Amino acid sequence: MATLKPFAALRPKPELAAQICELPYDVMSSDEARTTAAGNPLSFLHVSKPEIDLPPGTDPCVPEVYAKGGENFQKLIQDGALKQDSQPCFYLYRQVMGKHSQVGLVAAASCEEYLRHHQKARADATGQGRRPRPARRSPELANRPGFFDVPRQR
């Protein structure tokens, strides 16, 4: 069973939400994102598609792009556009698309449990048993809300 925990989210100040919130990064090209975010330094596209702040044609997978995204994210926090909630919470959200509506839960989840489950599912599907590798957290994720360690079950 998955371990879920509440966390203190970073959320846009209500009066800035319309300027910050954007479509998901994977529904537009870098050129479309560059056009959408033009003239709006608060657009979250500067974080989710940071190549828009580098010369056109920059490979979106190079380390400089990730560094720029981190820099842009920190600027939104330092400038007060994003504020962290004072206490950990579970968050409910509702999405409406046409006549369809759905409700979801946002919580912190264990990456290790997710990996363990999917390694087992893969082993079961292929018939090849695999010794699960320990989940590793990159230093960049170490202090991010939503990522935590779960004690190993032996």
Residue pairs with C-beta under 8 A, 6 or more apart in sequence:
2 109
2 110
2 113
2 114
3 109
3 110
3 113
3 150
4 90
4 105
4 107
4 108
4 109
5 88
5 107
5 108
5 109
5 148
6 88
6 89
6 90
6 107
6 108
7 88
7 89
7 107
7 108
7 145
7 146
8 84
8 85
8 86
8 87
8 88
8 89
8 145
9 84
9 85
9 89
9 91
9 106
9 145
10 77
10 82
10 83
10 84
10 85
10 145
11 82
11 83
11 84
11 85
12 20
12 21
12 81
12 82
12 83
13 80
13 81
13 82
13 83
16 42
16 81
19 40
19 42
19 43
20 42
20 43
20 44
20 76
20 81
20 82
21 44
22 36
22 37
22 43
22 44
22 45
22 48
23 36
24 48
25 33
25 45
25 48
25 49
28 36
28 49
30 49
30 51
30 52
30 56
30 60
31 56
33 45
33 49
33 52
34 52
34 56
36 43
36 45
37 43
37 45
37 46
37 49
37 52
42 76
42 81
44 76
45 52
46 52
46 53
46 69
46 72
47 69
47 72
47 73
47 76
48 69
49 60
50 65
50 66
50 68
50 69
50 72
51 58
51 59
51 60
51 65
51 68
53 68
53 72
54 64
54 65
54 68
58 64
58 65
59 65
70 140
76 82
77 84
84 145
90 105
90 106
90 107
91 105
91 106
91 107
92 103
92 104
92 105
92 106
93 103
93 104
93 106
94 101
94 102
94 103
94 104
95 101
95 102
95 104
108 145
108 146
108 147
108 148
109 146
110 148
110 149
110 150
111 135
111 137
111 147
112 134
112 135
112 149
112 150
112 152
113 150
115 132
115 133
115 135
116 132
116 135
119 130
119 132
119 133
120 132
122 130
123 129
123 130
134 152
137 147
137 149
141 147
